[in-house]
Amino acid sequence: MTGVERIIKALKREEPDMVPHMELGVDRKVREAILPGASYKDFVEKMGLDGNVIFDKVASWSYETVDETKRIVRDQWGALTQFGSETIGHPIEPAIKSEKDLDGYVPPDPDEEWRYESLKKWIKRFKGDRAVIAHVTDVFDIARESLLGDVAYYEAMIENPDLIDRVNKIVLDYNLRSIKNQLELGADALAITGDFAMTNGPLVSPKFTARFLIPALKEQVRLGLSLNVPVFKHTDGDITKIMDMLVGTGIDGLHPIDPMAGMDLGEVKKQYGKRLCLMGNINCGPTLSWKSEEEVRQEVKEAIEKAGYGGGYICMSSNSIHSGVKPENYAAMIKAIRDFGQYPLDLD
Amino acid sequence: MVPEILESLKDAVIKGKRDEAVGFTKEAIQEGIKGIDIIKEGLIPGIRTVGELFGKGEYYLPELLVSGKSMQSALDIIEPMMTSKGESFTVGNFLIGTVKGDIHDIGKNIVIMMLKGNGWNVTDIGVDIPPEGFCEAIHDGDYHICGMSTLLTVTMPAAAETIEAIKEAGLRDKIKIMIGGAPVTQEFAEKIGADEYAKDAWEAIIKAQRLLDEIK
């Protein structure tokens, strides 16, 4: 079975030949320590990852340098973004400072061909072999972080909901066109990332989640499904209170069933395993960052025991392989997935 | 008995009604109520209720932020008036920043908002602060508590390095240390020698008060 077949089968809640593995991203430092000199694509192939997500912020967004020393850039939405230790930057000043700014606002053009060059290269190399996964950052994430800024966005949800509808629509329009373009090029699945929750629960109330977050997510999911690819959503945090809403958007898969927020993989499997492919859950905090390789191995075994039976589980980290992950722990995780993840499972 | 106008002010803060909070504050001043009493009997009970509702999962970030803004709008009226009369109201002095490598500040800013709302004098040294930055601020200032935040797993070791640097600089006995942020746990806080861990802004307020009581 090829990697892409494994991923697609798992996303369709079926049982492949073995539990698949991929990541939302593997940091360069970790890759370099495991396979010195290998490109990202070589790493995916040599380490036997079953797929790769072509992350929009890295592959298809444009940036303009503002301050090289401080690593500050202006992202394509107009927000100032600063890069710290991770591949993805953190917005420090939003594009829209008052509602007036929005009247003359010109959003980026998702139909520019250069945006899809990276995706095309991945498709050329891996089509039919490993899953090449299209990606958009969710509307809530971009509209909040890049367009209005966290605080202004949250305040406007209560004080000026029309403003939220306006900015959400701008981003949704971009994302829908981007999704269509990526899937028409031949991507095998669609990933939509962006947190709806934090460790203690949803970022906004279930009522606001339903009013402001879910409709845009649903439209993106619907477009992906209508173009015949499975769709999965990533959100960190404790999503218990909004789980039914997320499932109701029609997603095939959900990542990462965040262990640091107390999400229990076994419980989620029991409740939603028939409707959802579960993805992730290997703790990229303590387990992958500083625990022993044996502890990593045990955690992988337990995750497969909880979610692997009957298929519908893709073993991944609980966010991504960030720069703080111990390379030997990530290598141990991949090996453990192979050792314990062969179907039919035999974990006694 | 708390004057009715302060009950209304408290209610305006809880509901996040900024215009009402400003209006009731002005009315209270006109009625001759002292600034310090407006804070103690109107604003603090209001923002404490908001914190409790947040802690119980009934309020979320939007509600917390609009309530904080309402409280701040009221404080903007009261504080200059108190300063001109030589009055002040401070529970304690709190130093806060995010550790080296971490540039995320929304969590820190929410904690600051809640601390200020509960009468703390807060000094924000910003984001991506190296251990020596914390040491210098502790050395030069007069703080009861130092709060450090790390949102990323990858920057957690920087929190440990900061506490180590504070010890090496001979400043550890001068200050209590609190730590927070998404990947942080009680276990981690104990391991690196912090005095308290807070899982959210409301817990930070409760635990800061507890540490202050120990000091005093």
HADDOCK unambig.tbl for C-alpha pairs under 7 A between the chains (distance, minus, plus):
assign (segid A and resid 84 and name CA) (segid B and resid 101 and name CA) 5.83 0.50 0.50
assign (segid A and resid 84 and name CA) (segid B and resid 102 and name CA) 6.58 0.50 0.50
assign (segid A and resid 84 and name CA) (segid B and resid 103 and name CA) 6.68 0.50 0.50
assign (segid A and resid 85 and name CA) (segid B and resid 101 and name CA) 6.09 0.50 0.50
assign (segid A and resid 90 and name CA) (segid B and resid 104 and name CA) 6.99 0.50 0.50
assign (segid A and resid 154 and name CA) (segid B and resid 61 and name CA) 6.80 0.50 0.50
assign (segid A and resid 154 and name CA) (segid B and resid 62 and name CA) 4.54 0.50 0.50
assign (segid A and resid 155 and name CA) (segid B and resid 62 and name CA) 5.48 0.50 0.50
assign (segid A and resid 155 and name CA) (segid B and resid 65 and name CA) 6.43 0.50 0.50
assign (segid A and resid 155 and name CA) (segid B and resid 66 and name CA) 5.81 0.50 0.50
assign (segid A and resid 157 and name CA) (segid B and resid 62 and name CA) 6.88 0.50 0.50
assign (segid A and resid 158 and name CA) (segid B and resid 62 and name CA) 6.90 0.50 0.50
assign (segid A and resid 199 and name CA) (segid B and resid 182 and name CA) 6.36 0.50 0.50
assign (segid A and resid 203 and name CA) (segid B and resid 60 and name CA) 6.33 0.50 0.50
assign (segid A and resid 203 and name CA) (segid B and resid 61 and name CA) 6.21 0.50 0.50
assign (segid A and resid 204 and name CA) (segid B and resid 60 and name CA) 5.21 0.50 0.50
assign (segid A and resid 204 and name CA) (segid B and resid 61 and name CA) 6.05 0.50 0.50
assign (segid A and resid 204 and name CA) (segid B and resid 62 and name CA) 6.65 0.50 0.50
assign (segid A and resid 205 and name CA) (segid B and resid 60 and name CA) 5.85 0.50 0.50
assign (segid A and resid 285 and name CA) (segid B and resid 153 and name CA) 5.66 0.50 0.50
assign (segid A and resid 285 and name CA) (segid B and resid 183 and name CA) 6.81 0.50 0.50
assign (segid A and resid 323 and name CA) (segid B and resid 154 and name CA) 6.59 0.50 0.50
assign (segid A and resid 324 and name CA) (segid B and resid 154 and name CA) 4.58 0.50 0.50
